Amino acid sequence: MNTIGLFGGFLGPYVMGLLEEITGNKMSGLWFIVAMCVMGALLTLKLRRGTEDPSAANGSGH
């Protein structure tokens, strides 16, 4: 888990600088970060639905 956080700490500023250099617009890096946050939220919701216990939905408790 720590490695993923460290990787994100390196990759985020690197990609922001790269996008700013390529596009010449400082906002492009921020829009990238926004897009990554939205994708992470959607992935979290998708993973949550995939782990629900089907037996709990019908109330059987077994």
Predicted model as a PDB file, atoms N, CA, C, CB and O in Angstrom, pLDDT in the B-factor column:
MODEL        1                                                                  
ATOM      1  N   MET A   1       0.829  -1.180   0.000  1.00 76.00           N  
ATOM      2  CA  MET A   1       0.000   0.000   0.000  1.00 76.00           C  
ATOM      3  C   MET A   1       0.878   1.250   0.000  1.00 76.00           C  
ATOM      4  CB  MET A   1      -0.945  -0.005   1.207  1.00 76.00           C  
ATOM      5  O   MET A   1       0.599   2.213  -0.714  1.00 76.00           O  
ATOM      6  N   ASN A   2       1.922   1.226   0.792  1.00 88.00           N  
ATOM      7  CA  ASN A   2       2.819   2.381   0.839  1.00 88.00           C  
ATOM      8  C   ASN A   2       3.494   2.615  -0.502  1.00 88.00           C  
ATOM      9  CB  ASN A   2       3.872   2.192   1.923  1.00 88.00           C  
ATOM     10  O   ASN A   2       3.707   3.759  -0.903  1.00 88.00           O  
ATOM     11  N   THR A   3       3.831   1.537  -1.193  1.00 90.00           N  
ATOM     12  CA  THR A   3       4.486   1.657  -2.488  1.00 90.00           C  
ATOM     13  C   THR A   3       3.567   2.327  -3.500  1.00 90.00           C  
ATOM     14  CB  THR A   3       4.921   0.283  -2.996  1.00 90.00           C  
ATOM     15  O   THR A   3       4.019   3.131  -4.315  1.00 90.00           O  
ATOM     16  N   ILE A   4       2.294   2.001  -3.453  1.00 84.00           N  
ATOM     17  CA  ILE A   4       1.336   2.630  -4.368  1.00 84.00           C  
ATOM     18  C   ILE A   4       1.250   4.123  -4.077  1.00 84.00           C  
ATOM     19  CB  ILE A   4      -0.063   1.971  -4.242  1.00 84.00           C  
ATOM     20  O   ILE A   4       1.208   4.929  -5.006  1.00 84.00           O  
ATOM     21  N   GLY A   5       1.222   4.500  -2.815  1.00 84.00           N  
ATOM     22  CA  GLY A   5       1.194   5.916  -2.446  1.00 84.00           C  
ATOM     23  C   GLY A   5       2.450   6.650  -2.879  1.00 84.00           C  
ATOM     24  O   GLY A   5       2.377   7.777  -3.368  1.00 84.00           O  
ATOM     25  N   LEU A   6       3.603   6.015  -2.702  1.00 91.00           N  
ATOM     26  CA  LEU A   6       4.856   6.630  -3.130  1.00 91.00           C  
ATOM     27  C   LEU A   6       4.907   6.785  -4.643  1.00 91.00           C  
ATOM     28  CB  LEU A   6       6.043   5.804  -2.650  1.00 91.00           C  
ATOM     29  O   LEU A   6       5.383   7.797  -5.155  1.00 91.00           O  
ATOM     30  N   PHE A   7       4.419   5.789  -5.346  1.00 88.00           N  
ATOM     31  CA  PHE A   7       4.383   5.858  -6.810  1.00 88.00           C  
ATOM     32  C   PHE A   7       3.481   7.007  -7.263  1.00 88.00           C  
ATOM     33  CB  PHE A   7       3.888   4.517  -7.409  1.00 88.00           C  
ATOM     34  O   PHE A   7       3.831   7.742  -8.186  1.00 88.00           O  
ATOM     35  N   GLY A   8       2.333   7.163  -6.624  1.00 84.00           N  
ATOM     36  CA  GLY A   8       1.428   8.264  -6.954  1.00 84.00           C  
ATOM     37  C   GLY A   8       2.039   9.613  -6.628  1.00 84.00           C  
ATOM     38  O   GLY A   8       1.810  10.589  -7.343  1.00 84.00           O  
ATOM     39  N   GLY A   9       2.816   9.678  -5.551  1.00 88.00           N  
ATOM     40  CA  GLY A   9       3.485  10.916  -5.180  1.00 88.00           C  
ATOM     41  C   GLY A   9       4.530  11.340  -6.194  1.00 88.00           C  
ATOM     42  O   GLY A   9       4.809  12.530  -6.337  1.00 88.00           O  
ATOM     43  N   PHE A  10       5.110  10.382  -6.899  1.00 90.00           N  
ATOM     44  CA  PHE A  10       6.062  10.698  -7.966  1.00 90.00           C  
ATOM     45  C   PHE A  10       5.332  10.960  -9.281  1.00 90.00           C  
ATOM     46  CB  PHE A  10       7.077   9.553  -8.142  1.00 90.00           C  
ATOM     47  O   PHE A  10       5.626  11.931  -9.979  1.00 90.00           O  
ATOM     48  N   LEU A  11       4.388  10.097  -9.610  1.00 89.00           N  
ATOM     49  CA  LEU A  11       3.734  10.153 -10.914  1.00 89.00           C  
ATOM     50  C   LEU A  11       2.861  11.399 -11.084  1.00 89.00           C  
ATOM     51  CB  LEU A  11       2.894   8.912 -11.116  1.00 89.00           C  
ATOM     52  O   LEU A  11       2.840  11.986 -12.166  1.00 89.00           O  
ATOM     53  N   GLY A  12       2.147  11.808 -10.046  1.00 86.00           N  
ATOM     54  CA  GLY A  12       1.253  12.961 -10.141  1.00 86.00           C  
ATOM     55  C   GLY A  12       1.957  14.240 -10.582  1.00 86.00           C  
ATOM     56  O   GLY A  12       1.569  14.824 -11.594  1.00 86.00           O  
ATOM     57  N   PRO A  13       2.965  14.688  -9.867  1.00 88.00           N  
ATOM     58  CA  PRO A  13       3.671  15.899 -10.288  1.00 88.00           C  
ATOM     59  C   PRO A  13       4.384  15.747 -11.632  1.00 88.00           C  
ATOM     60  CB  PRO A  13       4.672  16.291  -9.235  1.00 88.00           C  
ATOM     61  O   PRO A  13       4.461  16.698 -12.409  1.00 88.00           O  
ATOM     62  N   TYR A  14       4.902  14.555 -11.901  1.00 91.00           N  
ATOM     63  CA  TYR A  14       5.585  14.320 -13.172  1.00 91.00           C  
ATOM     64  C   TYR A  14       4.618  14.481 -14.343  1.00 91.00           C  
ATOM     65  CB  TYR A  14       6.216  12.917 -13.192  1.00 91.00           C  
ATOM     66  O   TYR A  14       4.929  15.158 -15.323  1.00 91.00           O  
ATOM     67  N   VAL A  15       3.439  13.855 -14.236  1.00 90.00           N  
ATOM     68  CA  VAL A  15       2.449  13.932 -15.314  1.00 90.00           C  
ATOM     69  C   VAL A  15       1.908  15.353 -15.440  1.00 90.00           C  
ATOM     70  CB  VAL A  15       1.291  12.940 -15.063  1.00 90.00           C  
ATOM     71  O   VAL A  15       1.692  15.833 -16.553  1.00 90.00           O  
ATOM     72  N   MET A  16       1.689  16.028 -14.317  1.00 90.00           N  
ATOM     73  CA  MET A  16       1.210  17.410 -14.388  1.00 90.00           C  
ATOM     74  C   MET A  16       2.207  18.290 -15.134  1.00 90.00           C  
ATOM     75  CB  MET A  16       0.964  17.970 -12.976  1.00 90.00           C  
ATOM     76  O   MET A  16       1.811  19.088 -15.984  1.00 90.00           O  
ATOM     77  N   GLY A  17       3.490  18.154 -14.828  1.00 91.00           N  
ATOM     78  CA  GLY A  17       4.515  18.930 -15.517  1.00 91.00           C  
ATOM     79  C   GLY A  17       4.618  18.566 -16.980  1.00 91.00           C  
ATOM     80  O   GLY A  17       4.779  19.442 -17.829  1.00 91.00           O  
ATOM     81  N   LEU A  18       4.526  17.284 -17.286  1.00 93.00           N  
ATOM     82  CA  LEU A  18       4.601  16.826 -18.667  1.00 93.00           C  
ATOM     83  C   LEU A  18       3.430  17.368 -19.483  1.00 93.00           C  
ATOM     84  CB  LEU A  18       4.622  15.296 -18.720  1.00 93.00           C  
ATOM     85  O   LEU A  18       3.628  17.851 -20.598  1.00 93.00           O  
ATOM     86  N   LEU A  19       2.226  17.294 -18.948  1.00 93.00           N  
ATOM     87  CA  LEU A  19       1.058  17.812 -19.665  1.00 93.00           C  
ATOM     88  C   LEU A  19       1.140  19.325 -19.846  1.00 93.00           C  
ATOM     89  CB  LEU A  19      -0.227  17.445 -18.921  1.00 93.00           C  
ATOM     90  O   LEU A  19       0.754  19.846 -20.891  1.00 93.00           O  
ATOM     91  N   GLU A  20       1.636  20.024 -18.842  1.00 92.00           N  
ATOM     92  CA  GLU A  20       1.786  21.474 -18.962  1.00 92.00           C  
ATOM     93  C   GLU A  20       2.797  21.815 -20.062  1.00 92.00           C  
ATOM     94  CB  GLU A  20       2.230  22.088 -17.611  1.00 92.00           C  
ATOM     95  O   GLU A  20       2.607  22.760 -20.828  1.00 92.00           O  
ATOM     96  N   GLU A  21       3.859  21.038 -20.121  1.00 94.00           N  
ATOM     97  CA  GLU A  21       4.882  21.276 -21.141  1.00 94.00           C  
ATOM     98  C   GLU A  21       4.355  20.969 -22.543  1.00 94.00           C  
ATOM     99  CB  GLU A  21       6.125  20.428 -20.852  1.00 94.00           C  
ATOM    100  O   GLU A  21       4.639  21.706 -23.488  1.00 94.00           O  
ATOM    101  N   ILE A  22       3.597  19.897 -22.679  1.00 94.00           N  
ATOM    102  CA  ILE A  22       3.078  19.499 -23.989  1.00 94.00           C  
ATOM    103  C   ILE A  22       2.014  20.471 -24.483  1.00 94.00           C  
ATOM    104  CB  ILE A  22       2.502  18.085 -23.925  1.00 94.00           C  
ATOM    105  O   ILE A  22       2.042  20.897 -25.637  1.00 94.00           O  
ATOM    106  N   THR A  23       1.066  20.824 -23.595  1.00 94.00           N  
ATOM    107  CA  THR A  23      -0.074  21.651 -24.021  1.00 94.00           C  
ATOM    108  C   THR A  23       0.174  23.140 -23.859  1.00 94.00           C  
ATOM    109  CB  THR A  23      -1.303  21.270 -23.241  1.00 94.00           C  
ATOM    110  O   THR A  23      -0.459  23.947 -24.539  1.00 94.00           O  
ATOM    111  N   GLY A  24       1.077  23.516 -22.976  1.00 93.00           N  
ATOM    112  CA  GLY A  24       1.298  24.934 -22.699  1.00 93.00           C  
ATOM    113  C   GLY A  24       0.227  25.535 -21.811  1.00 93.00           C  
ATOM    114  O   GLY A  24       0.179  26.752 -21.637  1.00 93.00           O  
ATOM    115  N   ASN A  25      -0.627  24.703 -21.249  1.00 93.00           N  
ATOM    116  CA  ASN A  25      -1.733  25.152 -20.403  1.00 93.00           C  
ATOM    117  C   ASN A  25      -1.581  24.523 -19.023  1.00 93.00           C  
ATOM    118  CB  ASN A  25      -3.115  24.783 -21.034  1.00 93.00           C  
ATOM    119  O   ASN A  25      -1.508  23.299 -18.909  1.00 93.00           O  
ATOM    120  N   LYS A  26      -1.533  25.340 -17.974  1.00 87.00           N  
ATOM    121  CA  LYS A  26      -1.361  24.825 -16.615  1.00 87.00           C  
ATOM    122  C   LYS A  26      -2.571  24.018 -16.146  1.00 87.00           C  
ATOM    123  CB  LYS A  26      -1.109  25.974 -15.653  1.00 87.00           C  
ATOM    124  O   LYS A  26      -2.435  23.149 -15.285  1.00 87.00           O  
ATOM    125  N   MET A  27      -3.733  24.290 -16.695  1.00 93.00           N  
ATOM    126  CA  MET A  27      -4.945  23.594 -16.270  1.00 93.00           C  
ATOM    127  C   MET A  27      -5.005  22.150 -16.762  1.00 93.00           C  
ATOM    128  CB  MET A  27      -6.158  24.342 -16.759  1.00 93.00           C  
ATOM    129  O   MET A  27      -5.735  21.342 -16.188  1.00 93.00           O  
ATOM    130  N   SER A  28      -4.263  21.809 -17.801  1.00 91.00           N  
ATOM    131  CA  SER A  28      -4.338  20.448 -18.337  1.00 91.00           C  
ATOM    132  C   SER A  28      -3.887  19.418 -17.301  1.00 91.00           C  
ATOM    133  CB  SER A  28      -3.481  20.327 -19.605  1.00 91.00           C  
ATOM    134  O   SER A  28      -4.469  18.337 -17.215  1.00 91.00           O  
ATOM    135  N   GLY A  29      -2.870  19.736 -16.523  1.00 88.00           N  
ATOM    136  CA  GLY A  29      -2.427  18.830 -15.473  1.00 88.00           C  
ATOM    137  C   GLY A  29      -3.470  18.656 -14.385  1.00 88.00           C  
ATOM    138  O   GLY A  29      -3.657  17.556 -13.865  1.00 88.00           O  
ATOM    139  N   LEU A  30      -4.146  19.735 -14.044  1.00 89.00           N  
ATOM    140  CA  LEU A  30      -5.192  19.652 -13.026  1.00 89.00           C  
ATOM    141  C   LEU A  30      -6.387  18.849 -13.523  1.00 89.00           C  
ATOM    142  CB  LEU A  30      -5.640  21.051 -12.611  1.00 89.00           C  
ATOM    143  O   LEU A  30      -6.996  18.107 -12.752  1.00 89.00           O  
ATOM    144  N   TRP A  31      -6.729  18.988 -14.792  1.00 91.00           N  
ATOM    145  CA  TRP A  31      -7.829  18.194 -15.354  1.00 91.00           C  
ATOM    146  C   TRP A  31      -7.477  16.712 -15.371  1.00 91.00           C  
ATOM    147  CB  TRP A  31      -8.168  18.670 -16.777  1.00 91.00           C  
ATOM    148  O   TRP A  31      -8.352  15.859 -15.222  1.00 91.00           O  
ATOM    149  N   PHE A  32      -6.192  16.408 -15.551  1.00 88.00           N  
ATOM    150  CA  PHE A  32      -5.752  15.014 -15.469  1.00 88.00           C  
ATOM    151  C   PHE A  32      -5.987  14.469 -14.064  1.00 88.00           C  
ATOM    152  CB  PHE A  32      -4.262  14.888 -15.852  1.00 88.00           C  
ATOM    153  O   PHE A  32      -6.483  13.354 -13.901  1.00 88.00           O  
ATOM    154  N   ILE A  33      -5.634  15.245 -13.063  1.00 87.00           N  
ATOM    155  CA  ILE A  33      -5.837  14.816 -11.678  1.00 87.00           C  
ATOM    156  C   ILE A  33      -7.331  14.629 -11.384  1.00 87.00           C  
ATOM    157  CB  ILE A  33      -5.222  15.844 -10.698  1.00 87.00           C  
ATOM    158  O   ILE A  33      -7.719  13.670 -10.718  1.00 87.00           O  
ATOM    159  N   VAL A  34      -8.159  15.541 -11.879  1.00 92.00           N  
ATOM    160  CA  VAL A  34      -9.612  15.416 -11.702  1.00 92.00           C  
ATOM    161  C   VAL A  34     -10.114  14.131 -12.356  1.00 92.00           C  
ATOM    162  CB  VAL A  34     -10.345  16.646 -12.299  1.00 92.00           C  
ATOM    163  O   VAL A  34     -10.919  13.407 -11.770  1.00 92.00           O  
ATOM    164  N   ALA A  35      -9.639  13.849 -13.568  1.00 92.00           N  
ATOM    165  CA  ALA A  35     -10.065  12.634 -14.271  1.00 92.00           C  
ATOM    166  C   ALA A  35      -9.651  11.382 -13.508  1.00 92.00           C  
ATOM    167  CB  ALA A  35      -9.477  12.601 -15.686  1.00 92.00           C  
ATOM    168  O   ALA A  35     -10.416  10.420 -13.443  1.00 92.00           O  
ATOM    169  N   MET A  36      -8.445  11.380 -12.926  1.00 88.00           N  
ATOM    170  CA  MET A  36      -7.989  10.229 -12.151  1.00 88.00           C  
ATOM    171  C   MET A  36      -8.832  10.042 -10.886  1.00 88.00           C  
ATOM    172  CB  MET A  36      -6.509  10.392 -11.780  1.00 88.00           C  
ATOM    173  O   MET A  36      -9.113   8.911 -10.493  1.00 88.00           O  
ATOM    174  N   CYS A  37      -9.233  11.142 -10.251  1.00 89.00           N  
ATOM    175  CA  CYS A  37     -10.085  11.060  -9.055  1.00 89.00           C  
ATOM    176  C   CYS A  37     -11.453  10.476  -9.400  1.00 89.00           C  
ATOM    177  CB  CYS A  37     -10.253  12.452  -8.414  1.00 89.00           C  
ATOM    178  O   CYS A  37     -11.977   9.638  -8.666  1.00 89.00           O  
ATOM    179  N   VAL A  38     -12.025  10.916 -10.507  1.00 94.00           N  
ATOM    180  CA  VAL A  38     -13.335  10.404 -10.933  1.00 94.00           C  
ATOM    181  C   VAL A  38     -13.225   8.919 -11.274  1.00 94.00           C  
ATOM    182  CB  VAL A  38     -13.871  11.202 -12.157  1.00 94.00           C  
ATOM    183  O   VAL A  38     -14.083   8.127 -10.885  1.00 94.00           O  
ATOM    184  N   MET A  39     -12.172   8.544 -11.997  1.00 92.00           N  
ATOM    185  CA  MET A  39     -11.999   7.131 -12.347  1.00 92.00           C  
ATOM    186  C   MET A  39     -11.801   6.283 -11.095  1.00 92.00           C  
ATOM    187  CB  MET A  39     -10.803   6.953 -13.300  1.00 92.00           C  
ATOM    188  O   MET A  39     -12.316   5.167 -11.024  1.00 92.00           O  
ATOM    189  N   GLY A  40     -11.070   6.788 -10.111  1.00 88.00           N  
ATOM    190  CA  GLY A  40     -10.878   6.069  -8.861  1.00 88.00           C  
ATOM    191  C   GLY A  40     -12.181   5.889  -8.091  1.00 88.00           C  
ATOM    192  O   GLY A  40     -12.433   4.828  -7.521  1.00 88.00           O  
ATOM    193  N   ALA A  41     -13.001   6.929  -8.080  1.00 91.00           N  
ATOM    194  CA  ALA A  41     -14.299   6.838  -7.394  1.00 91.00           C  
ATOM    195  C   ALA A  41     -15.199   5.822  -8.085  1.00 91.00           C  
ATOM    196  CB  ALA A  41     -14.992   8.217  -7.351  1.00 91.00           C  
ATOM    197  O   ALA A  41     -15.861   5.027  -7.418  1.00 91.00           O  
ATOM    198  N   LEU A  42     -15.229   5.841  -9.410  1.00 93.00           N  
ATOM    199  CA  LEU A  42     -16.055   4.880 -10.142  1.00 93.00           C  
ATOM    200  C   LEU A  42     -15.552   3.454  -9.946  1.00 93.00           C  
ATOM    201  CB  LEU A  42     -16.077   5.225 -11.633  1.00 93.00           C  
ATOM    202  O   LEU A  42     -16.350   2.527  -9.811  1.00 93.00           O  
ATOM    203  N   LEU A  43     -14.247   3.276  -9.930  1.00 90.00           N  
ATOM    204  CA  LEU A  43     -13.680   1.952  -9.688  1.00 90.00           C  
ATOM    205  C   LEU A  43     -14.022   1.466  -8.286  1.00 90.00           C  
ATOM    206  CB  LEU A  43     -12.161   1.974  -9.884  1.00 90.00           C  
ATOM    207  O   LEU A  43     -14.323   0.288  -8.093  1.00 90.00           O  
ATOM    208  N   THR A  44     -13.977   2.355  -7.317  1.00 89.00           N  
ATOM    209  CA  THR A  44     -14.328   1.992  -5.945  1.00 89.00           C  
ATOM    210  C   THR A  44     -15.775   1.525  -5.860  1.00 89.00           C  
ATOM    211  CB  THR A  44     -14.100   3.177  -5.001  1.00 89.00           C  
ATOM    212  O   THR A  44     -16.073   0.532  -5.196  1.00 89.00           O  
ATOM    213  N   LEU A  45     -16.672   2.240  -6.530  1.00 90.00           N  
ATOM    214  CA  LEU A  45     -18.084   1.837  -6.530  1.00 90.00           C  
ATOM    215  C   LEU A  45     -18.267   0.493  -7.230  1.00 90.00           C  
ATOM    216  CB  LEU A  45     -18.953   2.911  -7.214  1.00 90.00           C  
ATOM    217  O   LEU A  45     -19.048  -0.342  -6.775  1.00 90.00           O  
ATOM    218  N   LYS A  46     -17.559   0.283  -8.321  1.00 89.00           N  
ATOM    219  CA  LYS A  46     -17.655  -0.976  -9.052  1.00 89.00           C  
ATOM    220  C   LYS A  46     -17.141  -2.132  -8.198  1.00 89.00           C  
ATOM    221  CB  LYS A  46     -16.869  -0.895 -10.369  1.00 89.00           C  
ATOM    222  O   LYS A  46     -17.767  -3.191  -8.153  1.00 89.00           O  
ATOM    223  N   LEU A  47     -16.021  -1.941  -7.528  1.00 87.00           N  
ATOM    224  CA  LEU A  47     -15.476  -3.007  -6.686  1.00 87.00           C  
ATOM    225  C   LEU A  47     -16.392  -3.312  -5.511  1.00 87.00           C  
ATOM    226  CB  LEU A  47     -14.093  -2.624  -6.177  1.00 87.00           C  
ATOM    227  O   LEU A  47     -16.499  -4.462  -5.087  1.00 87.00           O  
ATOM    228  N   ARG A  48     -17.048  -2.291  -4.987  1.00 78.00           N  
ATOM    229  CA  ARG A  48     -17.957  -2.504  -3.863  1.00 78.00           C  
ATOM    230  C   ARG A  48     -19.129  -3.384  -4.279  1.00 78.00           C  
ATOM    231  CB  ARG A  48     -18.467  -1.161  -3.320  1.00 78.00           C  
ATOM    232  O   ARG A  48     -19.535  -4.274  -3.532  1.00 78.00           O  
ATOM    233  N   ARG A  49     -19.671  -3.140  -5.461  1.00 74.00           N  
ATOM    234  CA  ARG A  49     -20.796  -3.950  -5.931  1.00 74.00           C  
ATOM    235  C   ARG A  49     -20.371  -5.388  -6.164  1.00 74.00           C  
ATOM    236  CB  ARG A  49     -21.382  -3.363  -7.214  1.00 74.00           C  
ATOM    237  O   ARG A  49     -21.172  -6.303  -5.972  1.00 74.00           O  
ATOM    238  N   GLY A  50     -19.139  -5.605  -6.571  1.00 66.00           N  
ATOM    239  CA  GLY A  50     -18.665  -6.947  -6.870  1.00 66.00           C  
ATOM    240  C   GLY A  50     -18.404  -7.793  -5.646  1.00 66.00           C  
ATOM    241  O   GLY A  50     -18.246  -9.007  -5.772  1.00 66.00           O  
ATOM    242  N   THR A  51     -18.352  -7.199  -4.459  1.00 66.00           N  
ATOM    243  CA  THR A  51     -18.038  -7.959  -3.252  1.00 66.00           C  
ATOM    244  C   THR A  51     -19.248  -8.183  -2.351  1.00 66.00           C  
ATOM    245  CB  THR A  51     -16.963  -7.254  -2.476  1.00 66.00           C  
ATOM    246  O   THR A  51     -19.111  -8.762  -1.274  1.00 66.00           O  
ATOM    247  N   GLU A  52     -20.417  -7.740  -2.767  1.00 65.00           N  
ATOM    248  CA  GLU A  52     -21.600  -7.939  -1.928  1.00 65.00           C  
ATOM    249  C   GLU A  52     -21.955  -9.428  -1.876  1.00 65.00           C  
ATOM    250  CB  GLU A  52     -22.801  -7.109  -2.464  1.00 65.00           C  
ATOM    251  O   GLU A  52     -21.803 -10.149  -2.862  1.00 65.00           O  
ATOM    252  N   ASP A  53     -22.426  -9.869  -0.720  1.00 64.00           N  
ATOM    253  CA  ASP A  53     -22.810 -11.261  -0.513  1.00 64.00           C  
ATOM    254  C   ASP A  53     -24.228 -11.483  -1.054  1.00 64.00           C  
ATOM    255  CB  ASP A  53     -22.727 -11.640   0.997  1.00 64.00           C  
ATOM    256  O   ASP A  53     -25.171 -10.875  -0.546  1.00 64.00           O  
ATOM    257  N   PRO A  54     -24.399 -12.323  -2.053  1.00 63.00           N  
ATOM    258  CA  PRO A  54     -25.744 -12.521  -2.615  1.00 63.00           C  
ATOM    259  C   PRO A  54     -26.720 -13.136  -1.629  1.00 63.00           C  
ATOM    260  CB  PRO A  54     -25.665 -13.393  -3.837  1.00 63.00           C  
ATOM    261  O   PRO A  54     -27.922 -12.901  -1.746  1.00 63.00           O  
ATOM    262  N   SER A  55     -26.251 -13.919  -0.657  1.00 67.00           N  
ATOM    263  CA  SER A  55     -27.156 -14.533   0.312  1.00 67.00           C  
ATOM    264  C   SER A  55     -27.716 -13.494   1.278  1.00 67.00           C  
ATOM    265  CB  SER A  55     -26.435 -15.637   1.088  1.00 67.00           C  
ATOM    266  O   SER A  55     -28.790 -13.698   1.845  1.00 67.00           O  
ATOM    267  N   ALA A  56     -27.008 -12.386   1.474  1.00 61.00           N  
ATOM    268  CA  ALA A  56     -27.482 -11.347   2.386  1.00 61.00           C  
ATOM    269  C   ALA A  56     -28.650 -10.574   1.768  1.00 61.00           C  
ATOM    270  CB  ALA A  56     -26.335 -10.383   2.744  1.00 61.00           C  
ATOM    271  O   ALA A  56     -29.458  -9.998   2.496  1.00 61.00           O  
ATOM    272  N   ALA A  57     -28.747 -10.555   0.452  1.00 59.00           N  
ATOM    273  CA  ALA A  57     -29.796  -9.794  -0.216  1.00 59.00           C  
ATOM    274  C   ALA A  57     -31.165 -10.434  -0.049  1.00 59.00           C  
ATOM    275  CB  ALA A  57     -29.476  -9.650  -1.685  1.00 59.00           C  
ATOM    276  O   ALA A  57     -32.168  -9.721  -0.006  1.00 59.00           O  
ATOM    277  N   ASN A  58     -31.236 -11.760   0.047  1.00 62.00           N  
ATOM    278  CA  ASN A  58     -32.555 -12.404   0.163  1.00 62.00           C  
ATOM    279  C   ASN A  58     -32.997 -12.610   1.605  1.00 62.00           C  
ATOM    280  CB  ASN A  58     -32.538 -13.736  -0.542  1.00 62.00           C  
ATOM    281  O   ASN A  58     -34.088 -13.127   1.845  1.00 62.00           O  
ATOM    282  N   GLY A  59     -32.178 -12.218   2.557  1.00 59.00           N  
ATOM    283  CA  GLY A  59     -32.564 -12.269   3.957  1.00 59.00           C  
ATOM    284  C   GLY A  59     -32.460 -13.632   4.597  1.00 59.00           C  
ATOM    285  O   GLY A  59     -32.958 -13.831   5.704  1.00 59.00           O  
ATOM    286  N   SER A  60     -31.817 -14.587   3.919  1.00 58.00           N  
ATOM    287  CA  SER A  60     -31.738 -15.937   4.480  1.00 58.00           C  
ATOM    288  C   SER A  60     -30.779 -16.014   5.663  1.00 58.00           C  
ATOM    289  CB  SER A  60     -31.307 -16.921   3.407  1.00 58.00           C  
ATOM    290  O   SER A  60     -30.996 -16.779   6.603  1.00 58.00           O  
ATOM    291  N   GLY A  61     -29.707 -15.208   5.604  1.00 54.00           N  
ATOM    292  CA  GLY A  61     -28.777 -15.191   6.712  1.00 54.00           C  
ATOM    293  C   GLY A  61     -27.846 -16.388   6.760  1.00 54.00           C  
ATOM    294  O   GLY A  61     -27.065 -16.510   7.703  1.00 54.00           O  
ATOM    295  N   HIS A  62     -27.902 -17.268   5.783  1.00 57.00           N  
ATOM    296  CA  HIS A  62     -27.028 -18.443   5.765  1.00 57.00           C  
ATOM    297  C   HIS A  62     -25.968 -18.296   4.734  1.00 57.00           C  
ATOM    298  CB  HIS A  62     -27.811 -19.704   5.511  1.00 57.00           C  
ATOM    299  O   HIS A  62     -25.136 -19.189   4.573  1.00 57.00           O  
TER     300      HIS A  62                                                      
ENDMDL                                                                          
END                                                                             
